[in-house]
Amino acid sequence: MGKPIVCIVAALCPHMGIGYRGGLPWKLSQEMKYFRQVTTSTFTEGKSNAVIMGRRTWESIPAKFRPLKGRINVVLSRQFPSFQREDDRFLSNDLSHAIKSLQDLPVERIYIIGGAQLYTESIDIATHWLVTNIHFNSQNEQPPPVDTFLPRLTHHEEVSPEQLAEFLPSQVELPPLQALQYGNHHYSMQDNFTYWYTLYESQNT
Ligand SMILES: NC(=O)c1ccc[n+]([C@@H]2O[C@H](COP(=O)([O-])OP(=O)(O)OC[C@H]3O[C@@H](n4cnc5c(N)ncnc54)[C@H](OP(=O)(O)O)[C@@H]3O)[C@@H](O)[C@H]2O)c1
């Protein structure tokens, strides 16, 4: 049995913006649904996925929605023990140790779900990035403000939408492929936002 894939899941606007004042800059229901399906669905019955997040991202999730259900939740803080279960989640002060500890559990995939600090530290660890690209289209209104950014992905290359679909379990509902101004992708649209789902793979493996 191979080790679980470590995959980053992030939604980005064009200048790699991901957050504003401790929360998300947008509220996009289809994107939330996609995130839930991706991080929850597995290929193998009886296995679960794990989600690892930084302390600030944990705090940004409304209390009634955390821990994220159907997934093993791991929260990182330098104040926490090395890897310990507390109530309905695991706490850890060390990303590599958390990943190694999860590899001893029946975990199918390990998803790194943010925020900026954790994404940045995981760039060389994650072999895959699931990126939702978010564009704001209105001519009349300003795009939402953003104050938290990611570095550019330099060692990862985008793969085709077909490879994205193969990477995901069949329970994940991708919208139909369309050829629009941003290329051939699985698009969702809401309010003034157009967004589409992509997969990047590490070129270092
Ligand atoms: N667009 C997206 O897809 C997306 C996804 C998730 C989050 N976000 C946004 O990102 C923003 C939060 O990002 P952020 O960078 O401020 O915070 P963050 O990465 O969520 O959390 C940072 C905290 O996590 C702990 N931490 C990080 N790396 C660690 C390590 N290697 N070992 C131990 N502890 C570690 C530290 O906690 P202590 O200070 O307690 O030591 C650190 O202060 C929010 O605006 C959120 O909404 C966006």
The ligand as a Tripos MOL2 file, in Angstrom:
@<TRIPOS>MOLECULE
LIG
   48    52     1     0     0
SMALL
NO_CHARGES

@<TRIPOS>ATOM
      1 N1         -8.5840   30.8820   -0.5920 N.am      1 LIG1
      2 C1         -8.3490   29.7380    0.0400 C.2       1 LIG1
      3 O1         -8.3750   28.6450   -0.5570 O.2       1 LIG1
      4 C2         -8.0490   29.7540    1.5280 C.ar      1 LIG1
      5 C3         -7.9550   28.5530    2.2290 C.ar      1 LIG1
      6 C4         -7.6520   28.5980    3.5920 C.ar      1 LIG1
      7 C5         -7.4690   29.8110    4.2240 C.ar      1 LIG1
      8 N2         -7.5860   30.9560    3.5050 N.ar      1 LIG1
      9 C6         -7.3720   32.2620    4.1440 C.3       1 LIG1
     10 O2         -6.0100   32.3590    4.5700 O.3       1 LIG1
     11 C7         -5.9740   33.2770    5.6730 C.3       1 LIG1
     12 C8         -5.2490   32.6020    6.8350 C.3       1 LIG1
     13 O3         -3.9110   32.3250    6.4280 O.3       1 LIG1
     14 P1         -2.6760   32.6460    7.4250 P.3       1 LIG1
     15 O4         -1.4230   32.4430    6.6920 O.co2     1 LIG1
     16 O5         -2.9340   33.9630    8.0610 O.co2     1 LIG1
     17 O6         -2.8540   31.5750    8.5990 O.3       1 LIG1
     18 P2         -2.8200   29.9680    8.6310 P.3       1 LIG1
     19 O7         -1.7550   29.4290    7.7220 O.co2     1 LIG1
     20 O8         -4.1970   29.4370    8.5140 O.co2     1 LIG1
     21 O9         -2.4040   29.7450   10.1680 O.3       1 LIG1
     22 C9         -1.1750   30.2230   10.6050 C.3       1 LIG1
     23 C10        -0.8810   29.6400   11.9820 C.3       1 LIG1
     24 O10        -0.7890   28.2160   11.8900 O.3       1 LIG1
     25 C11         0.2680   27.7650   12.7420 C.3       1 LIG1
     26 N3          1.2870   27.1590   11.8850 N.ar      1 LIG1
     27 C12         1.5560   27.4260   10.5710 C.ar      1 LIG1
     28 N4          2.5520   26.6300   10.1440 N.ar      1 LIG1
     29 C13         2.9170   25.8550   11.1940 C.ar      1 LIG1
     30 C14         3.8870   24.8250   11.3890 C.ar      1 LIG1
     31 N5          4.7050   24.4340   10.3860 N.pl3     1 LIG1
     32 N6          3.9980   24.2550   12.5900 N.ar      1 LIG1
     33 C15         3.1910   24.6190   13.6080 C.ar      1 LIG1
     34 N7          2.2350   25.5650   13.5020 N.ar      1 LIG1
     35 C16         2.1270   26.1820   12.3110 C.ar      1 LIG1
     36 C17         0.7500   28.9700   13.5130 C.3       1 LIG1
     37 O11        -0.0970   29.0470   14.6540 O.3       1 LIG1
     38 P3          0.3750   29.7150   16.0550 P.3       1 LIG1
     39 O12         0.4650   31.1800   15.7740 O.co2     1 LIG1
     40 O13        -0.7310   29.3630   17.0100 O.co2     1 LIG1
     41 O14         1.6900   29.0960   16.4210 O.co2     1 LIG1
     42 C18         0.4510   30.1000   12.5580 C.3       1 LIG1
     43 O15         0.3360   31.3710   13.1810 O.3       1 LIG1
     44 C19        -7.4320   33.6030    6.0190 C.3       1 LIG1
     45 O16        -7.7700   34.8420    5.4040 O.3       1 LIG1
     46 C20        -8.1980   32.4640    5.3930 C.3       1 LIG1
     47 O17        -9.5420   32.7830    5.0800 O.3       1 LIG1
     48 C21        -7.8640   30.9480    2.1720 C.ar      1 LIG1
@<TRIPOS>BOND
     1     1     2 1
     2     2     3 2
     3     2     4 1
     4     4     5 ar
     5     4    48 ar
     6     5     6 ar
     7     6     7 ar
     8     7     8 ar
     9     8     9 1
    10     8    48 ar
    11     9    10 1
    12     9    46 1
    13    10    11 1
    14    11    12 1
    15    11    44 1
    16    12    13 1
    17    13    14 1
    18    14    15 2
    19    14    16 1
    20    14    17 1
    21    17    18 1
    22    18    19 2
    23    18    20 1
    24    18    21 1
    25    21    22 1
    26    22    23 1
    27    23    24 1
    28    23    42 1
    29    24    25 1
    30    25    26 1
    31    25    36 1
    32    26    27 ar
    33    26    35 ar
    34    27    28 ar
    35    28    29 ar
    36    29    30 ar
    37    29    35 ar
    38    30    31 1
    39    30    32 ar
    40    32    33 ar
    41    33    34 ar
    42    34    35 ar
    43    36    37 1
    44    36    42 1
    45    37    38 1
    46    38    39 2
    47    38    40 1
    48    38    41 1
    49    42    43 1
    50    44    45 1
    51    44    46 1
    52    46    47 1
@<TRIPOS>SUBSTRUCTURE
     1 LIG1         1 GROUP 0 **** ****
